[in-house]
Amino acid sequence: MSIHKRIKYFRKKADVTQEYVAKLLGIGTANYAKYESGERNPKDNRITALAKILNVSFNSIKIGDECVAIDLLNRHLRGAVIGDIDGFNAFFSDFYTMGNVYETIMVSLRGWGRLIQEKYSSFYSDFLECPNLASIVELNKRYLTAFGGFNQQHYESNGDELMPLSLEHMFNDDALDDATIYKIAFCIAAERYIDLEEHGSFSVDFILSDVRDYLEARTLSDAETMQQFSIMVFVPFLDHILNTLELIEMNNSNLDDFALAFLHNEVTFTEADEEDTNSD
């Protein structure tokens, strides 16, 4: 999303008028309107003032929340692949403090988790209530299998038949396919396992020990063990989030479309986009 669309988007989200913002900036409404139309780009000091008025960060306006998150998470992804334990520790605080992006992701994951719990208690208790490394890896395997083209019309967990999960009452759309359902479940389980909101109440030492036990390879170095954990859990978890954020950024959309992009790999035009299109 371009800077003028971000300014307009955040102003509308704050539910204030152009006149209100212009007055606080100490400029005329017509001059402010040029920021939203793209005729003029605000200088950094003006962006700082806008950020304060609209109660968002400087970077949210300057480069966009999605771009900030994509850059940050890509750095953690690269660090995880090489087994950087300090970088993994930093991920907890960095991800938690991404503000708007973190909250959007967590609201989506928690909402989907409640739906699964309500609809399929057996599946929920097996995979999501207290996820362990083996169950998370199994969910990812199921996702990859379903993504590869298999489309069962039921799921089995300890012999219980589970019908396809529909989120139609949350999203006005068709029932989700198997791959998407397993992707949702995998991300919920992975997030709970590494417990992002609590900054990792499962310590890195616990994760390293758990991975070694799971692999039955207790002689691996810390870096090698972290690499294995990254391959099984951390990298695919971040990949799903990054792919969604990149789709939003690439399509000139915003975080309001996170759930839609995550579930269906598509975004919608924002109100600001439609108005700009109509005015061209």
C-alpha positions as CSV (number, residue, x, y, z in Angstrom):
1,M,0.0,0.0,0.0
2,S,1.4,3.4,-1.0
3,I,2.0,6.0,1.7
4,H,-0.9,8.2,0.7
5,K,-3.3,5.2,0.9
6,R,-1.8,4.3,4.3
7,I,-2.4,7.8,5.6
8,K,-6.0,7.6,4.4
9,Y,-6.5,4.1,5.8
10,F,-5.2,5.0,9.3
11,R,-7.2,8.2,9.3
12,K,-10.4,6.3,8.5
13,K,-9.5,3.6,11.1
14,A,-9.1,6.4,13.7
15,D,-12.6,7.7,12.6
16,V,-11.5,11.3,12.2
17,T,-12.0,13.8,9.4
18,Q,-9.4,15.4,7.1
19,E,-10.3,18.7,8.7
20,Y,-9.5,17.4,12.1
21,V,-6.1,16.0,11.1
22,A,-5.2,19.1,9.2
23,K,-6.1,21.4,12.1
24,L,-3.8,19.4,14.5
25,L,-1.0,19.5,11.9
26,G,-1.4,23.2,11.5
27,I,-2.1,23.2,7.8
28,G,-5.1,23.8,5.5
29,T,-7.4,20.9,4.7
30,A,-6.7,21.3,1.0
31,N,-3.0,20.8,1.6
32,Y,-3.6,17.8,3.9
33,A,-5.8,16.3,1.2
34,K,-2.8,16.2,-1.1
35,Y,-1.2,13.7,1.3
36,E,-4.1,11.3,0.8
37,S,-4.4,11.9,-2.9
38,G,-0.7,11.3,-3.6
39,E,-0.1,14.8,-5.0
40,R,2.4,15.4,-2.1
41,N,4.4,13.1,0.1
42,P,4.9,14.3,3.7
43,K,8.3,14.8,5.1
44,D,9.5,12.7,8.0
45,N,8.7,15.4,10.6
46,R,5.1,15.6,9.3
47,I,4.9,11.8,9.3
48,T,5.9,11.8,13.0
49,A,3.1,14.2,13.7
50,L,0.6,12.2,11.7
51,A,1.6,9.0,13.5
52,K,1.0,10.7,16.9
53,I,-2.4,12.0,15.8
54,L,-3.5,8.7,14.3
55,N,-2.0,6.7,17.2
56,V,0.2,4.5,15.0
57,S,3.9,4.1,14.6
58,F,6.1,6.2,12.3
59,N,7.0,3.1,10.3
60,S,3.4,2.1,10.0
61,I,2.9,5.2,7.9
62,K,6.4,5.4,6.3
63,I,6.7,1.9,5.0
64,G,3.7,0.0,6.3
65,D,3.2,-2.6,9.1
66,E,3.4,-5.5,6.6
67,C,6.8,-4.4,5.3
68,V,8.2,-4.0,8.8
69,A,6.9,-7.4,9.8
70,I,8.1,-9.1,6.6
71,D,11.7,-7.8,7.1
72,L,11.8,-8.7,10.7
73,L,10.4,-12.2,10.3
74,N,12.7,-12.9,7.4
75,R,15.7,-12.1,9.6
76,H,14.4,-14.6,12.2
77,L,13.8,-17.1,9.5
78,R,17.4,-16.9,8.2
79,G,18.7,-17.1,11.8
80,A,16.6,-20.1,12.6
81,V,17.9,-22.0,9.5
82,I,21.5,-21.7,10.7
83,G,20.6,-22.6,14.3
84,D,21.0,-19.2,15.8
85,I,19.7,-19.7,19.4
86,D,20.1,-16.0,20.4
87,G,18.1,-15.0,17.4
88,F,15.4,-17.5,18.3
89,N,15.3,-15.9,21.8
90,A,15.0,-12.5,20.2
91,F,12.1,-13.7,18.1
92,F,9.7,-13.8,21.1
93,S,10.1,-10.2,22.1
94,D,10.3,-9.0,18.5
95,F,7.2,-10.8,17.3
96,Y,5.2,-9.8,20.4
97,T,6.1,-6.1,20.0
98,M,5.1,-5.9,16.3
99,G,1.9,-4.5,17.7
100,N,-0.9,-4.3,15.0
101,V,0.6,-7.3,13.0
102,Y,1.0,-9.5,16.1
103,E,-2.6,-8.7,17.4
104,T,-4.1,-9.4,14.0
105,I,-2.4,-12.8,13.7
106,M,-3.2,-13.8,17.3
107,V,-6.9,-12.8,17.0
108,S,-7.2,-15.0,13.9
109,L,-5.4,-18.0,15.4
110,R,-7.4,-17.8,18.7
111,G,-10.7,-17.4,16.9
112,W,-10.0,-20.4,14.7
113,G,-8.9,-22.4,17.7
114,R,-12.2,-21.7,19.5
115,L,-14.1,-22.8,16.4
116,I,-12.2,-26.1,16.2
117,Q,-12.8,-26.7,19.9
118,E,-16.5,-26.1,19.6
119,K,-17.0,-28.2,16.5
120,Y,-14.4,-31.0,16.9
121,S,-13.5,-31.6,20.6
122,S,-11.7,-34.8,19.9
123,F,-9.5,-33.3,17.2
124,Y,-8.9,-30.3,19.4
125,S,-7.9,-32.4,22.5
126,D,-5.6,-34.6,20.4
127,F,-3.7,-31.8,18.5
128,L,-4.4,-28.3,20.0
129,E,-5.2,-28.4,23.7
130,C,-1.7,-29.3,24.8
131,P,0.3,-29.6,21.6
132,N,3.6,-31.6,21.7
133,L,6.3,-31.9,19.2
134,A,5.0,-35.1,17.7
135,S,1.5,-33.8,17.2
136,I,2.7,-30.6,15.6
137,V,4.9,-32.5,13.2
138,E,1.9,-34.8,12.4
139,L,-0.3,-31.8,11.6
140,N,2.4,-30.4,9.2
141,K,2.6,-33.8,7.5
142,R,-1.2,-33.8,7.1
143,Y,-1.1,-30.3,5.7
144,L,1.6,-31.2,3.1
145,T,-0.2,-34.4,2.1
146,A,-3.5,-32.5,1.6
147,F,-1.7,-29.7,-0.2
148,G,-0.3,-32.2,-2.5
149,G,-3.7,-33.0,-3.9
150,F,-5.4,-35.4,-1.6
151,N,-8.8,-34.1,-0.5
152,Q,-10.3,-36.5,2.0
153,Q,-13.8,-35.6,3.0
154,H,-13.2,-36.6,6.6
155,Y,-10.4,-36.6,9.1
156,E,-9.6,-39.4,11.5
157,S,-8.2,-38.9,15.0
158,N,-8.1,-42.0,17.2
159,G,-10.9,-43.6,15.1
160,D,-13.2,-40.6,15.3
161,E,-14.6,-39.4,12.0
162,L,-14.4,-35.6,11.6
163,M,-16.4,-33.9,8.9
164,P,-14.9,-31.0,6.9
165,L,-14.6,-27.9,9.1
166,S,-16.6,-24.9,7.7
167,L,-16.0,-21.3,8.8
168,E,-18.9,-20.0,6.8
169,H,-20.4,-18.2,9.8
170,M,-17.2,-16.3,10.2
171,F,-16.3,-15.8,6.6
172,N,-19.0,-15.5,3.9
173,D,-17.3,-18.2,1.8
174,D,-17.3,-21.9,0.9
175,A,-16.1,-24.5,3.3
176,L,-12.3,-24.7,3.6
177,D,-10.4,-27.5,1.9
178,D,-8.3,-30.0,3.9
179,A,-5.0,-28.3,3.4
180,T,-6.2,-25.0,4.7
181,I,-7.8,-26.7,7.8
182,Y,-4.5,-28.5,8.6
183,K,-2.6,-25.3,8.0
184,I,-4.8,-23.5,10.6
185,A,-4.4,-26.3,13.1
186,F,-0.6,-26.5,12.6
187,C,-0.2,-22.7,13.2
188,I,-2.4,-22.8,16.3
189,A,-0.4,-25.7,17.7
190,A,3.0,-24.3,16.8
191,E,2.1,-20.9,18.4
192,R,1.0,-22.6,21.5
193,Y,4.0,-24.8,21.7
194,I,6.5,-22.0,21.6
195,D,4.0,-19.8,23.6
196,L,4.7,-16.5,21.9
197,E,2.4,-14.4,24.2
198,E,4.3,-15.5,27.3
199,H,7.7,-14.8,25.6
200,G,8.4,-18.5,25.6
201,S,7.4,-20.0,28.9
202,F,8.8,-23.2,27.2
203,S,12.4,-22.2,27.4
204,V,14.9,-22.8,24.6
205,D,16.5,-25.5,26.9
206,F,13.2,-27.3,27.0
207,I,12.7,-27.2,23.2
208,L,16.3,-28.5,22.7
209,S,15.7,-31.3,25.1
210,D,12.3,-32.1,23.6
211,V,13.7,-32.2,20.0
212,R,16.6,-34.5,21.0
213,D,14.2,-36.9,22.7
214,Y,11.9,-36.8,19.7
215,L,14.7,-37.5,17.3
216,E,16.4,-39.9,19.7
217,A,19.6,-38.1,18.9
218,R,20.8,-36.7,22.2
219,T,24.4,-36.0,21.0
220,L,23.4,-33.1,18.6
221,S,24.9,-29.7,19.3
222,D,22.6,-26.9,20.3
223,A,22.8,-25.3,16.9
224,E,22.1,-28.6,15.1
225,T,19.2,-29.3,17.4
226,M,17.8,-25.8,16.8
227,Q,18.1,-26.4,13.0
228,Q,16.0,-29.5,13.4
229,F,13.4,-27.7,15.4
230,S,13.4,-25.0,12.8
231,I,12.8,-27.5,10.0
232,M,10.0,-29.2,11.8
233,V,8.1,-26.3,13.4
234,F,9.6,-22.8,13.3
235,V,10.3,-22.3,9.6
236,P,6.9,-23.7,8.3
237,F,5.1,-21.6,11.0
238,L,6.8,-18.4,9.9
239,D,6.4,-19.4,6.2
240,H,2.6,-19.4,6.6
241,I,2.6,-16.0,8.2
242,L,5.1,-14.5,5.8
243,N,3.3,-15.8,2.7
244,T,0.1,-14.2,4.0
245,L,1.8,-10.8,4.8
246,E,3.6,-10.8,1.4
247,L,0.3,-11.5,-0.4
248,I,-1.2,-8.5,1.4
249,E,1.8,-6.3,0.6
250,M,2.0,-7.4,-3.0
251,N,-1.6,-6.8,-3.6
252,N,-1.5,-3.3,-2.2
253,S,-3.9,-4.3,0.6
254,N,-3.8,-4.0,4.4
255,L,-3.9,-6.1,7.6
256,D,-7.7,-6.2,7.6
257,D,-7.4,-8.8,4.9
258,F,-5.1,-11.1,7.0
259,A,-7.7,-13.8,7.6
260,L,-9.0,-13.8,4.1
261,A,-5.4,-14.0,2.6
262,F,-4.4,-16.7,5.1
263,L,-7.5,-18.9,4.3
264,H,-8.0,-18.3,0.6
265,N,-4.8,-16.7,-0.7
266,E,-6.7,-13.6,-1.9
267,V,-7.4,-10.1,-0.7
268,T,-10.1,-7.5,-1.2
269,F,-9.9,-3.9,-2.3
270,T,-10.1,-1.5,0.6
271,E,-12.5,1.3,0.7
272,A,-9.7,3.7,0.1
273,D,-8.6,1.7,-3.0
274,E,-12.1,1.8,-4.4
275,E,-12.5,5.5,-3.9
276,D,-9.1,6.2,-5.5
277,T,-10.0,3.9,-8.4
278,N,-13.3,5.7,-8.9
279,S,-11.7,9.1,-8.9
280,D,-9.1,8.3,-11.5
